Amino acid sequence: MIAERLQIFAKRMDKLNKHIKALDEYKALIDQMLKRQNIYNPQIFENLAVQDKAVLDAYLKRFSSVQDFLGAKIWSMMFGFVGIPAKAMTEVLYHAVKEGILDSLENWIEIREIRNELAHDYPDELEDALRDLQFCVDRYDALKAYYDNTLAFCAKHKVLK
């Protein structure tokens, strides 16, 4: 039973690693775009090439996937392996903060709320959408730190080999 759960966890981590790798690549492309122009300016955004807009869209999808994967698929299982009871999301997030994986619950929730606005609400105002996009791009380092902290927790507790 434990071996089976570890195998499932390893597959989830592999998938998470792929999401992170893609997110890293999209972030590098966005950084290149930002060196050329302010893509958060509505007039400039409107005139971006379709492939540049596709990169931004792909970044947001991977950003969402990483956050969803960490919160819903990785942490509760990871905590279970080390004897930390965390089934409900509130418990999972509490322990993620307590174990130093998250810097704060407020930051995690703020990231989730903003990216949900972009993913589900499609703001009518382009300026609002671009502000939310910039927020998610600016939170890349925070999300990457949550991922790195997760890997460190797994290594410390020998969850993965």
Phi and psi in radians as a Rosetta constraint file:
Dihedral C 1 N 2 CA 2 C 2 CIRCULARHARMONIC -1.127 0.35
Dihedral N 2 CA 2 C 2 N 3 CIRCULARHARMONIC -0.742 0.35
Dihedral C 2 N 3 CA 3 C 3 CIRCULARHARMONIC -1.064 0.35
Dihedral N 3 CA 3 C 3 N 4 CIRCULARHARMONIC -0.682 0.35
Dihedral C 3 N 4 CA 4 C 4 CIRCULARHARMONIC -1.129 0.35
Dihedral N 4 CA 4 C 4 N 5 CIRCULARHARMONIC -0.773 0.35
Dihedral C 4 N 5 CA 5 C 5 CIRCULARHARMONIC -1.149 0.35
Dihedral N 5 CA 5 C 5 N 6 CIRCULARHARMONIC -0.673 0.35
Dihedral C 5 N 6 CA 6 C 6 CIRCULARHARMONIC -1.113 0.35
Dihedral N 6 CA 6 C 6 N 7 CIRCULARHARMONIC -0.641 0.35
Dihedral C 6 N 7 CA 7 C 7 CIRCULARHARMONIC -1.151 0.35
Dihedral N 7 CA 7 C 7 N 8 CIRCULARHARMONIC -0.757 0.35
Dihedral C 7 N 8 CA 8 C 8 CIRCULARHARMONIC -1.070 0.35
Dihedral N 8 CA 8 C 8 N 9 CIRCULARHARMONIC -0.784 0.35
Dihedral C 8 N 9 CA 9 C 9 CIRCULARHARMONIC -1.076 0.35
Dihedral N 9 CA 9 C 9 N 10 CIRCULARHARMONIC -0.759 0.35
Dihedral C 9 N 10 CA 10 C 10 CIRCULARHARMONIC -1.069 0.35
Dihedral N 10 CA 10 C 10 N 11 CIRCULARHARMONIC -0.695 0.35
Dihedral C 10 N 11 CA 11 C 11 CIRCULARHARMONIC -1.147 0.35
Dihedral N 11 CA 11 C 11 N 12 CIRCULARHARMONIC -0.699 0.35
Dihedral C 11 N 12 CA 12 C 12 CIRCULARHARMONIC -1.123 0.35
Dihedral N 12 CA 12 C 12 N 13 CIRCULARHARMONIC -0.724 0.35
Dihedral C 12 N 13 CA 13 C 13 CIRCULARHARMONIC -1.134 0.35
Dihedral N 13 CA 13 C 13 N 14 CIRCULARHARMONIC -0.670 0.35
Dihedral C 13 N 14 CA 14 C 14 CIRCULARHARMONIC -1.053 0.35
Dihedral N 14 CA 14 C 14 N 15 CIRCULARHARMONIC -0.760 0.35
Dihedral C 14 N 15 CA 15 C 15 CIRCULARHARMONIC -1.138 0.35
Dihedral N 15 CA 15 C 15 N 16 CIRCULARHARMONIC -0.741 0.35
Dihedral C 15 N 16 CA 16 C 16 CIRCULARHARMONIC -1.053 0.35
Dihedral N 16 CA 16 C 16 N 17 CIRCULARHARMONIC -0.749 0.35
Dihedral C 16 N 17 CA 17 C 17 CIRCULARHARMONIC -1.039 0.35
Dihedral N 17 CA 17 C 17 N 18 CIRCULARHARMONIC -0.673 0.35
Dihedral C 17 N 18 CA 18 C 18 CIRCULARHARMONIC -1.158 0.35
Dihedral N 18 CA 18 C 18 N 19 CIRCULARHARMONIC -0.717 0.35
Dihedral C 18 N 19 CA 19 C 19 CIRCULARHARMONIC -1.075 0.35
Dihedral N 19 CA 19 C 19 N 20 CIRCULARHARMONIC -0.746 0.35
Dihedral C 19 N 20 CA 20 C 20 CIRCULARHARMONIC -1.129 0.35
Dihedral N 20 CA 20 C 20 N 21 CIRCULARHARMONIC -0.762 0.35
Dihedral C 20 N 21 CA 21 C 21 CIRCULARHARMONIC -1.041 0.35
Dihedral N 21 CA 21 C 21 N 22 CIRCULARHARMONIC -0.804 0.35
Dihedral C 21 N 22 CA 22 C 22 CIRCULARHARMONIC -1.131 0.35
Dihedral N 22 CA 22 C 22 N 23 CIRCULARHARMONIC -0.738 0.35
Dihedral C 22 N 23 CA 23 C 23 CIRCULARHARMONIC -1.034 0.35
Dihedral N 23 CA 23 C 23 N 24 CIRCULARHARMONIC -0.753 0.35
Dihedral C 23 N 24 CA 24 C 24 CIRCULARHARMONIC -1.020 0.35
Dihedral N 24 CA 24 C 24 N 25 CIRCULARHARMONIC -0.770 0.35
Dihedral C 24 N 25 CA 25 C 25 CIRCULARHARMONIC -1.151 0.35
Dihedral N 25 CA 25 C 25 N 26 CIRCULARHARMONIC -0.757 0.35
Dihedral C 25 N 26 CA 26 C 26 CIRCULARHARMONIC -1.152 0.35
Dihedral N 26 CA 26 C 26 N 27 CIRCULARHARMONIC -0.660 0.35
Dihedral C 26 N 27 CA 27 C 27 CIRCULARHARMONIC -1.104 0.35
Dihedral N 27 CA 27 C 27 N 28 CIRCULARHARMONIC -0.693 0.35
Dihedral C 27 N 28 CA 28 C 28 CIRCULARHARMONIC -1.103 0.35
Dihedral N 28 CA 28 C 28 N 29 CIRCULARHARMONIC -0.692 0.35
Dihedral C 28 N 29 CA 29 C 29 CIRCULARHARMONIC -1.161 0.35
Dihedral N 29 CA 29 C 29 N 30 CIRCULARHARMONIC -0.696 0.35
Dihedral C 29 N 30 CA 30 C 30 CIRCULARHARMONIC -1.126 0.35
Dihedral N 30 CA 30 C 30 N 31 CIRCULARHARMONIC -0.725 0.35
Dihedral C 30 N 31 CA 31 C 31 CIRCULARHARMONIC -1.035 0.35
Dihedral N 31 CA 31 C 31 N 32 CIRCULARHARMONIC -0.688 0.35
Dihedral C 31 N 32 CA 32 C 32 CIRCULARHARMONIC -1.123 0.35
Dihedral N 32 CA 32 C 32 N 33 CIRCULARHARMONIC -0.748 0.35
Dihedral C 32 N 33 CA 33 C 33 CIRCULARHARMONIC -1.052 0.35
Dihedral N 33 CA 33 C 33 N 34 CIRCULARHARMONIC -0.748 0.35
Dihedral C 33 N 34 CA 34 C 34 CIRCULARHARMONIC -1.165 0.35
Dihedral N 34 CA 34 C 34 N 35 CIRCULARHARMONIC -0.470 0.35
Dihedral C 34 N 35 CA 35 C 35 CIRCULARHARMONIC -1.197 0.35
Dihedral N 35 CA 35 C 35 N 36 CIRCULARHARMONIC -0.503 0.35
Dihedral C 35 N 36 CA 36 C 36 CIRCULARHARMONIC -1.498 0.35
Dihedral N 36 CA 36 C 36 N 37 CIRCULARHARMONIC -0.638 0.35
Dihedral C 36 N 37 CA 37 C 37 CIRCULARHARMONIC -2.874 0.35
Dihedral N 37 CA 37 C 37 N 38 CIRCULARHARMONIC 2.851 0.35
Dihedral C 37 N 38 CA 38 C 38 CIRCULARHARMONIC -1.480 0.35
Dihedral N 38 CA 38 C 38 N 39 CIRCULARHARMONIC 1.626 0.35
Dihedral C 38 N 39 CA 39 C 39 CIRCULARHARMONIC -1.184 0.35
Dihedral N 39 CA 39 C 39 N 40 CIRCULARHARMONIC -0.178 0.35
Dihedral C 39 N 40 CA 40 C 40 CIRCULARHARMONIC -1.526 0.35
Dihedral N 40 CA 40 C 40 N 41 CIRCULARHARMONIC -0.074 0.35
Dihedral C 40 N 41 CA 41 C 41 CIRCULARHARMONIC -1.370 0.35
Dihedral N 41 CA 41 C 41 N 42 CIRCULARHARMONIC 2.189 0.35
Dihedral C 41 N 42 CA 42 C 42 CIRCULARHARMONIC -0.961 0.35
Dihedral N 42 CA 42 C 42 N 43 CIRCULARHARMONIC -0.710 0.35
Dihedral C 42 N 43 CA 43 C 43 CIRCULARHARMONIC -1.166 0.35
Dihedral N 43 CA 43 C 43 N 44 CIRCULARHARMONIC -0.719 0.35
Dihedral C 43 N 44 CA 44 C 44 CIRCULARHARMONIC -1.190 0.35
Dihedral N 44 CA 44 C 44 N 45 CIRCULARHARMONIC -0.760 0.35
Dihedral C 44 N 45 CA 45 C 45 CIRCULARHARMONIC -1.023 0.35
Dihedral N 45 CA 45 C 45 N 46 CIRCULARHARMONIC -0.776 0.35
Dihedral C 45 N 46 CA 46 C 46 CIRCULARHARMONIC -1.001 0.35
Dihedral N 46 CA 46 C 46 N 47 CIRCULARHARMONIC -0.539 0.35
Dihedral C 46 N 47 CA 47 C 47 CIRCULARHARMONIC -1.716 0.35
Dihedral N 47 CA 47 C 47 N 48 CIRCULARHARMONIC 0.119 0.35
Dihedral C 47 N 48 CA 48 C 48 CIRCULARHARMONIC -1.132 0.35
Dihedral N 48 CA 48 C 48 N 49 CIRCULARHARMONIC 2.588 0.35
Dihedral C 48 N 49 CA 49 C 49 CIRCULARHARMONIC -1.106 0.35
Dihedral N 49 CA 49 C 49 N 50 CIRCULARHARMONIC 2.639 0.35
Dihedral C 49 N 50 CA 50 C 50 CIRCULARHARMONIC -1.027 0.35
Dihedral N 50 CA 50 C 50 N 51 CIRCULARHARMONIC -0.615 0.35
Dihedral C 50 N 51 CA 51 C 51 CIRCULARHARMONIC -1.211 0.35
Dihedral N 51 CA 51 C 51 N 52 CIRCULARHARMONIC -0.540 0.35
Dihedral C 51 N 52 CA 52 C 52 CIRCULARHARMONIC -1.193 0.35
Dihedral N 52 CA 52 C 52 N 53 CIRCULARHARMONIC -0.726 0.35
Dihedral C 52 N 53 CA 53 C 53 CIRCULARHARMONIC -1.125 0.35
Dihedral N 53 CA 53 C 53 N 54 CIRCULARHARMONIC -0.617 0.35
Dihedral C 53 N 54 CA 54 C 54 CIRCULARHARMONIC -1.126 0.35
Dihedral N 54 CA 54 C 54 N 55 CIRCULARHARMONIC -0.648 0.35
Dihedral C 54 N 55 CA 55 C 55 CIRCULARHARMONIC -1.103 0.35
Dihedral N 55 CA 55 C 55 N 56 CIRCULARHARMONIC -0.761 0.35
Dihedral C 55 N 56 CA 56 C 56 CIRCULARHARMONIC -1.098 0.35
Dihedral N 56 CA 56 C 56 N 57 CIRCULARHARMONIC -0.744 0.35
Dihedral C 56 N 57 CA 57 C 57 CIRCULARHARMONIC -1.116 0.35
Dihedral N 57 CA 57 C 57 N 58 CIRCULARHARMONIC -0.759 0.35
Dihedral C 57 N 58 CA 58 C 58 CIRCULARHARMONIC -1.125 0.35
Dihedral N 58 CA 58 C 58 N 59 CIRCULARHARMONIC -0.679 0.35
Dihedral C 58 N 59 CA 59 C 59 CIRCULARHARMONIC -1.022 0.35
Dihedral N 59 CA 59 C 59 N 60 CIRCULARHARMONIC -0.844 0.35
Dihedral C 59 N 60 CA 60 C 60 CIRCULARHARMONIC -1.087 0.35
Dihedral N 60 CA 60 C 60 N 61 CIRCULARHARMONIC -0.675 0.35
Dihedral C 60 N 61 CA 61 C 61 CIRCULARHARMONIC -1.132 0.35
Dihedral N 61 CA 61 C 61 N 62 CIRCULARHARMONIC -0.770 0.35
Dihedral C 61 N 62 CA 62 C 62 CIRCULARHARMONIC -1.191 0.35
Dihedral N 62 CA 62 C 62 N 63 CIRCULARHARMONIC -0.682 0.35
Dihedral C 62 N 63 CA 63 C 63 CIRCULARHARMONIC -1.005 0.35
Dihedral N 63 CA 63 C 63 N 64 CIRCULARHARMONIC -0.832 0.35
Dihedral C 63 N 64 CA 64 C 64 CIRCULARHARMONIC -1.091 0.35
Dihedral N 64 CA 64 C 64 N 65 CIRCULARHARMONIC -0.763 0.35
Dihedral C 64 N 65 CA 65 C 65 CIRCULARHARMONIC -1.076 0.35
Dihedral N 65 CA 65 C 65 N 66 CIRCULARHARMONIC -0.746 0.35
Dihedral C 65 N 66 CA 66 C 66 CIRCULARHARMONIC -1.092 0.35
Dihedral N 66 CA 66 C 66 N 67 CIRCULARHARMONIC -0.817 0.35
Dihedral C 66 N 67 CA 67 C 67 CIRCULARHARMONIC -1.122 0.35
Dihedral N 67 CA 67 C 67 N 68 CIRCULARHARMONIC -0.771 0.35
Dihedral C 67 N 68 CA 68 C 68 CIRCULARHARMONIC -1.075 0.35
Dihedral N 68 CA 68 C 68 N 69 CIRCULARHARMONIC -0.785 0.35
Dihedral C 68 N 69 CA 69 C 69 CIRCULARHARMONIC -1.088 0.35
Dihedral N 69 CA 69 C 69 N 70 CIRCULARHARMONIC -0.812 0.35
Dihedral C 69 N 70 CA 70 C 70 CIRCULARHARMONIC -1.038 0.35
Dihedral N 70 CA 70 C 70 N 71 CIRCULARHARMONIC -0.918 0.35
Dihedral C 70 N 71 CA 71 C 71 CIRCULARHARMONIC -1.221 0.35
Dihedral N 71 CA 71 C 71 N 72 CIRCULARHARMONIC -0.706 0.35
Dihedral C 71 N 72 CA 72 C 72 CIRCULARHARMONIC -1.746 0.35
Dihedral N 72 CA 72 C 72 N 73 CIRCULARHARMONIC -0.478 0.35
Dihedral C 72 N 73 CA 73 C 73 CIRCULARHARMONIC -1.974 0.35
Dihedral N 73 CA 73 C 73 N 74 CIRCULARHARMONIC -0.490 0.35
Dihedral C 73 N 74 CA 74 C 74 CIRCULARHARMONIC -1.758 0.35
Dihedral N 74 CA 74 C 74 N 75 CIRCULARHARMONIC -0.991 0.35
Dihedral C 74 N 75 CA 75 C 75 CIRCULARHARMONIC -1.080 0.35
Dihedral N 75 CA 75 C 75 N 76 CIRCULARHARMONIC -0.796 0.35
Dihedral C 75 N 76 CA 76 C 76 CIRCULARHARMONIC -1.094 0.35
Dihedral N 76 CA 76 C 76 N 77 CIRCULARHARMONIC -0.707 0.35
Dihedral C 76 N 77 CA 77 C 77 CIRCULARHARMONIC -1.170 0.35
Dihedral N 77 CA 77 C 77 N 78 CIRCULARHARMONIC -0.773 0.35
Dihedral C 77 N 78 CA 78 C 78 CIRCULARHARMONIC -1.045 0.35
Dihedral N 78 CA 78 C 78 N 79 CIRCULARHARMONIC -0.810 0.35
Dihedral C 78 N 79 CA 79 C 79 CIRCULARHARMONIC -1.111 0.35
Dihedral N 79 CA 79 C 79 N 80 CIRCULARHARMONIC -0.662 0.35
Dihedral C 79 N 80 CA 80 C 80 CIRCULARHARMONIC -1.032 0.35
Dihedral N 80 CA 80 C 80 N 81 CIRCULARHARMONIC -0.650 0.35
Dihedral C 80 N 81 CA 81 C 81 CIRCULARHARMONIC -1.112 0.35
Dihedral N 81 CA 81 C 81 N 82 CIRCULARHARMONIC -0.481 0.35
Dihedral C 81 N 82 CA 82 C 82 CIRCULARHARMONIC -1.845 0.35
Dihedral N 82 CA 82 C 82 N 83 CIRCULARHARMONIC 0.219 0.35
Dihedral C 82 N 83 CA 83 C 83 CIRCULARHARMONIC 1.430 0.35
Dihedral N 83 CA 83 C 83 N 84 CIRCULARHARMONIC 0.313 0.35
Dihedral C 83 N 84 CA 84 C 84 CIRCULARHARMONIC -1.701 0.35
Dihedral N 84 CA 84 C 84 N 85 CIRCULARHARMONIC 1.986 0.35
Dihedral C 84 N 85 CA 85 C 85 CIRCULARHARMONIC -1.262 0.35
Dihedral N 85 CA 85 C 85 N 86 CIRCULARHARMONIC 2.065 0.35
Dihedral C 85 N 86 CA 86 C 86 CIRCULARHARMONIC -2.668 0.35
Dihedral N 86 CA 86 C 86 N 87 CIRCULARHARMONIC 1.458 0.35
Dihedral C 86 N 87 CA 87 C 87 CIRCULARHARMONIC -1.684 0.35
Dihedral N 87 CA 87 C 87 N 88 CIRCULARHARMONIC -0.893 0.35
Dihedral C 87 N 88 CA 88 C 88 CIRCULARHARMONIC -1.280 0.35
Dihedral N 88 CA 88 C 88 N 89 CIRCULARHARMONIC 2.586 0.35
Dihedral C 88 N 89 CA 89 C 89 CIRCULARHARMONIC -1.014 0.35
Dihedral N 89 CA 89 C 89 N 90 CIRCULARHARMONIC -0.623 0.35
Dihedral C 89 N 90 CA 90 C 90 CIRCULARHARMONIC -1.089 0.35
Dihedral N 90 CA 90 C 90 N 91 CIRCULARHARMONIC -0.677 0.35
Dihedral C 90 N 91 CA 91 C 91 CIRCULARHARMONIC -1.181 0.35
Dihedral N 91 CA 91 C 91 N 92 CIRCULARHARMONIC -0.744 0.35
Dihedral C 91 N 92 CA 92 C 92 CIRCULARHARMONIC -1.024 0.35
Dihedral N 92 CA 92 C 92 N 93 CIRCULARHARMONIC -0.861 0.35
Dihedral C 92 N 93 CA 93 C 93 CIRCULARHARMONIC -1.170 0.35
Dihedral N 93 CA 93 C 93 N 94 CIRCULARHARMONIC -0.676 0.35
Dihedral C 93 N 94 CA 94 C 94 CIRCULARHARMONIC -0.990 0.35
Dihedral N 94 CA 94 C 94 N 95 CIRCULARHARMONIC -0.846 0.35
Dihedral C 94 N 95 CA 95 C 95 CIRCULARHARMONIC -1.243 0.35
Dihedral N 95 CA 95 C 95 N 96 CIRCULARHARMONIC -0.548 0.35
Dihedral C 95 N 96 CA 96 C 96 CIRCULARHARMONIC -1.100 0.35
Dihedral N 96 CA 96 C 96 N 97 CIRCULARHARMONIC -0.674 0.35
Dihedral C 96 N 97 CA 97 C 97 CIRCULARHARMONIC -1.247 0.35
Dihedral N 97 CA 97 C 97 N 98 CIRCULARHARMONIC -0.827 0.35
Dihedral C 97 N 98 CA 98 C 98 CIRCULARHARMONIC -1.031 0.35
Dihedral N 98 CA 98 C 98 N 99 CIRCULARHARMONIC -0.650 0.35
Dihedral C 98 N 99 CA 99 C 99 CIRCULARHARMONIC -1.507 0.35
Dihedral N 99 CA 99 C 99 N 100 CIRCULARHARMONIC 0.021 0.35
Dihedral C 99 N 100 CA 100 C 100 CIRCULARHARMONIC 1.389 0.35
Dihedral N 100 CA 100 C 100 N 101 CIRCULARHARMONIC 0.275 0.35
Dihedral C 100 N 101 CA 101 C 101 CIRCULARHARMONIC -1.365 0.35
Dihedral N 101 CA 101 C 101 N 102 CIRCULARHARMONIC -0.746 0.35
Dihedral C 101 N 102 CA 102 C 102 CIRCULARHARMONIC -1.779 0.35
Dihedral N 102 CA 102 C 102 N 103 CIRCULARHARMONIC 2.505 0.35
Dihedral C 102 N 103 CA 103 C 103 CIRCULARHARMONIC -1.295 0.35
Dihedral N 103 CA 103 C 103 N 104 CIRCULARHARMONIC -0.641 0.35
Dihedral C 103 N 104 CA 104 C 104 CIRCULARHARMONIC -2.848 0.35
Dihedral N 104 CA 104 C 104 N 105 CIRCULARHARMONIC 2.622 0.35
Dihedral C 104 N 105 CA 105 C 105 CIRCULARHARMONIC -1.114 0.35
Dihedral N 105 CA 105 C 105 N 106 CIRCULARHARMONIC -0.663 0.35
Dihedral C 105 N 106 CA 106 C 106 CIRCULARHARMONIC -1.063 0.35
Dihedral N 106 CA 106 C 106 N 107 CIRCULARHARMONIC -0.757 0.35
Dihedral C 106 N 107 CA 107 C 107 CIRCULARHARMONIC -1.117 0.35
Dihedral N 107 CA 107 C 107 N 108 CIRCULARHARMONIC -0.738 0.35
Dihedral C 107 N 108 CA 108 C 108 CIRCULARHARMONIC -1.065 0.35
Dihedral N 108 CA 108 C 108 N 109 CIRCULARHARMONIC -0.819 0.35
Dihedral C 108 N 109 CA 109 C 109 CIRCULARHARMONIC -1.141 0.35
Dihedral N 109 CA 109 C 109 N 110 CIRCULARHARMONIC -0.713 0.35
Dihedral C 109 N 110 CA 110 C 110 CIRCULARHARMONIC -1.084 0.35
Dihedral N 110 CA 110 C 110 N 111 CIRCULARHARMONIC -0.774 0.35
Dihedral C 110 N 111 CA 111 C 111 CIRCULARHARMONIC -1.053 0.35
Dihedral N 111 CA 111 C 111 N 112 CIRCULARHARMONIC -0.792 0.35
Dihedral C 111 N 112 CA 112 C 112 CIRCULARHARMONIC -1.087 0.35
Dihedral N 112 CA 112 C 112 N 113 CIRCULARHARMONIC -0.773 0.35
Dihedral C 112 N 113 CA 113 C 113 CIRCULARHARMONIC -1.106 0.35
Dihedral N 113 CA 113 C 113 N 114 CIRCULARHARMONIC -0.779 0.35
Dihedral C 113 N 114 CA 114 C 114 CIRCULARHARMONIC -1.154 0.35
Dihedral N 114 CA 114 C 114 N 115 CIRCULARHARMONIC -0.800 0.35
Dihedral C 114 N 115 CA 115 C 115 CIRCULARHARMONIC -1.210 0.35
Dihedral N 115 CA 115 C 115 N 116 CIRCULARHARMONIC -0.503 0.35
Dihedral C 115 N 116 CA 116 C 116 CIRCULARHARMONIC -1.159 0.35
Dihedral N 116 CA 116 C 116 N 117 CIRCULARHARMONIC -0.658 0.35
Dihedral C 116 N 117 CA 117 C 117 CIRCULARHARMONIC -1.013 0.35
Dihedral N 117 CA 117 C 117 N 118 CIRCULARHARMONIC -0.783 0.35
Dihedral C 117 N 118 CA 118 C 118 CIRCULARHARMONIC -1.225 0.35
Dihedral N 118 CA 118 C 118 N 119 CIRCULARHARMONIC -0.674 0.35
Dihedral C 118 N 119 CA 119 C 119 CIRCULARHARMONIC -1.340 0.35
Dihedral N 119 CA 119 C 119 N 120 CIRCULARHARMONIC -0.550 0.35
Dihedral C 119 N 120 CA 120 C 120 CIRCULARHARMONIC -2.062 0.35
Dihedral N 120 CA 120 C 120 N 121 CIRCULARHARMONIC -0.543 0.35
Dihedral C 120 N 121 CA 121 C 121 CIRCULARHARMONIC -1.645 0.35
Dihedral N 121 CA 121 C 121 N 122 CIRCULARHARMONIC -0.389 0.35
Dihedral C 121 N 122 CA 122 C 122 CIRCULARHARMONIC 0.770 0.35
Dihedral N 122 CA 122 C 122 N 123 CIRCULARHARMONIC 1.335 0.35
Dihedral C 122 N 123 CA 123 C 123 CIRCULARHARMONIC -0.881 0.35
Dihedral N 123 CA 123 C 123 N 124 CIRCULARHARMONIC 2.404 0.35
Dihedral C 123 N 124 CA 124 C 124 CIRCULARHARMONIC -1.165 0.35
Dihedral N 124 CA 124 C 124 N 125 CIRCULARHARMONIC -0.588 0.35
Dihedral C 124 N 125 CA 125 C 125 CIRCULARHARMONIC -1.554 0.35
Dihedral N 125 CA 125 C 125 N 126 CIRCULARHARMONIC 2.112 0.35
Dihedral C 125 N 126 CA 126 C 126 CIRCULARHARMONIC -1.020 0.35
Dihedral N 126 CA 126 C 126 N 127 CIRCULARHARMONIC -0.688 0.35
Dihedral C 126 N 127 CA 127 C 127 CIRCULARHARMONIC -1.057 0.35
Dihedral N 127 CA 127 C 127 N 128 CIRCULARHARMONIC -0.692 0.35
Dihedral C 127 N 128 CA 128 C 128 CIRCULARHARMONIC -1.139 0.35
Dihedral N 128 CA 128 C 128 N 129 CIRCULARHARMONIC -0.757 0.35
Dihedral C 128 N 129 CA 129 C 129 CIRCULARHARMONIC -1.106 0.35
Dihedral N 129 CA 129 C 129 N 130 CIRCULARHARMONIC -0.714 0.35
Dihedral C 129 N 130 CA 130 C 130 CIRCULARHARMONIC -1.211 0.35
Dihedral N 130 CA 130 C 130 N 131 CIRCULARHARMONIC -0.607 0.35
Dihedral C 130 N 131 CA 131 C 131 CIRCULARHARMONIC -1.123 0.35
Dihedral N 131 CA 131 C 131 N 132 CIRCULARHARMONIC -0.731 0.35
Dihedral C 131 N 132 CA 132 C 132 CIRCULARHARMONIC -1.179 0.35
Dihedral N 132 CA 132 C 132 N 133 CIRCULARHARMONIC -0.683 0.35
Dihedral C 132 N 133 CA 133 C 133 CIRCULARHARMONIC -1.053 0.35
Dihedral N 133 CA 133 C 133 N 134 CIRCULARHARMONIC -0.817 0.35
Dihedral C 133 N 134 CA 134 C 134 CIRCULARHARMONIC -1.071 0.35
Dihedral N 134 CA 134 C 134 N 135 CIRCULARHARMONIC -0.696 0.35
Dihedral C 134 N 135 CA 135 C 135 CIRCULARHARMONIC -0.995 0.35
Dihedral N 135 CA 135 C 135 N 136 CIRCULARHARMONIC -0.818 0.35
Dihedral C 135 N 136 CA 136 C 136 CIRCULARHARMONIC -1.173 0.35
Dihedral N 136 CA 136 C 136 N 137 CIRCULARHARMONIC -0.681 0.35
Dihedral C 136 N 137 CA 137 C 137 CIRCULARHARMONIC -1.153 0.35
Dihedral N 137 CA 137 C 137 N 138 CIRCULARHARMONIC -0.718 0.35
Dihedral C 137 N 138 CA 138 C 138 CIRCULARHARMONIC -1.175 0.35
Dihedral N 138 CA 138 C 138 N 139 CIRCULARHARMONIC -0.386 0.35
Dihedral C 138 N 139 CA 139 C 139 CIRCULARHARMONIC -1.632 0.35
Dihedral N 139 CA 139 C 139 N 140 CIRCULARHARMONIC 0.169 0.35
Dihedral C 139 N 140 CA 140 C 140 CIRCULARHARMONIC -0.937 0.35
Dihedral N 140 CA 140 C 140 N 141 CIRCULARHARMONIC -0.857 0.35
Dihedral C 140 N 141 CA 141 C 141 CIRCULARHARMONIC -1.079 0.35
Dihedral N 141 CA 141 C 141 N 142 CIRCULARHARMONIC -0.651 0.35
Dihedral C 141 N 142 CA 142 C 142 CIRCULARHARMONIC -1.148 0.35
Dihedral N 142 CA 142 C 142 N 143 CIRCULARHARMONIC -0.816 0.35
Dihedral C 142 N 143 CA 143 C 143 CIRCULARHARMONIC -1.114 0.35
Dihedral N 143 CA 143 C 143 N 144 CIRCULARHARMONIC -0.703 0.35
Dihedral C 143 N 144 CA 144 C 144 CIRCULARHARMONIC -1.127 0.35
Dihedral N 144 CA 144 C 144 N 145 CIRCULARHARMONIC -0.641 0.35
Dihedral C 144 N 145 CA 145 C 145 CIRCULARHARMONIC -1.132 0.35
Dihedral N 145 CA 145 C 145 N 146 CIRCULARHARMONIC -0.672 0.35
Dihedral C 145 N 146 CA 146 C 146 CIRCULARHARMONIC -1.094 0.35
Dihedral N 146 CA 146 C 146 N 147 CIRCULARHARMONIC -0.707 0.35
Dihedral C 146 N 147 CA 147 C 147 CIRCULARHARMONIC -1.112 0.35
Dihedral N 147 CA 147 C 147 N 148 CIRCULARHARMONIC -0.869 0.35
Dihedral C 147 N 148 CA 148 C 148 CIRCULARHARMONIC -1.061 0.35
Dihedral N 148 CA 148 C 148 N 149 CIRCULARHARMONIC -0.702 0.35
Dihedral C 148 N 149 CA 149 C 149 CIRCULARHARMONIC -1.142 0.35
Dihedral N 149 CA 149 C 149 N 150 CIRCULARHARMONIC -0.594 0.35
Dihedral C 149 N 150 CA 150 C 150 CIRCULARHARMONIC -1.137 0.35
Dihedral N 150 CA 150 C 150 N 151 CIRCULARHARMONIC -0.789 0.35
Dihedral C 150 N 151 CA 151 C 151 CIRCULARHARMONIC -1.064 0.35
Dihedral N 151 CA 151 C 151 N 152 CIRCULARHARMONIC -0.727 0.35
Dihedral C 151 N 152 CA 152 C 152 CIRCULARHARMONIC -1.120 0.35
Dihedral N 152 CA 152 C 152 N 153 CIRCULARHARMONIC -0.715 0.35
Dihedral C 152 N 153 CA 153 C 153 CIRCULARHARMONIC -1.078 0.35
Dihedral N 153 CA 153 C 153 N 154 CIRCULARHARMONIC -0.788 0.35
Dihedral C 153 N 154 CA 154 C 154 CIRCULARHARMONIC -1.061 0.35
Dihedral N 154 CA 154 C 154 N 155 CIRCULARHARMONIC -0.735 0.35
Dihedral C 154 N 155 CA 155 C 155 CIRCULARHARMONIC -1.163 0.35
Dihedral N 155 CA 155 C 155 N 156 CIRCULARHARMONIC -0.785 0.35
Dihedral C 155 N 156 CA 156 C 156 CIRCULARHARMONIC -1.050 0.35
Dihedral N 156 CA 156 C 156 N 157 CIRCULARHARMONIC -0.692 0.35
Dihedral C 156 N 157 CA 157 C 157 CIRCULARHARMONIC -1.731 0.35
Dihedral N 157 CA 157 C 157 N 158 CIRCULARHARMONIC 0.127 0.35
Dihedral C 157 N 158 CA 158 C 158 CIRCULARHARMONIC 0.952 0.35
Dihedral N 158 CA 158 C 158 N 159 CIRCULARHARMONIC 0.740 0.35
Dihedral C 158 N 159 CA 159 C 159 CIRCULARHARMONIC -1.292 0.35
Dihedral N 159 CA 159 C 159 N 160 CIRCULARHARMONIC -0.676 0.35
Dihedral C 159 N 160 CA 160 C 160 CIRCULARHARMONIC -2.054 0.35
Dihedral N 160 CA 160 C 160 N 161 CIRCULARHARMONIC 2.636 0.35
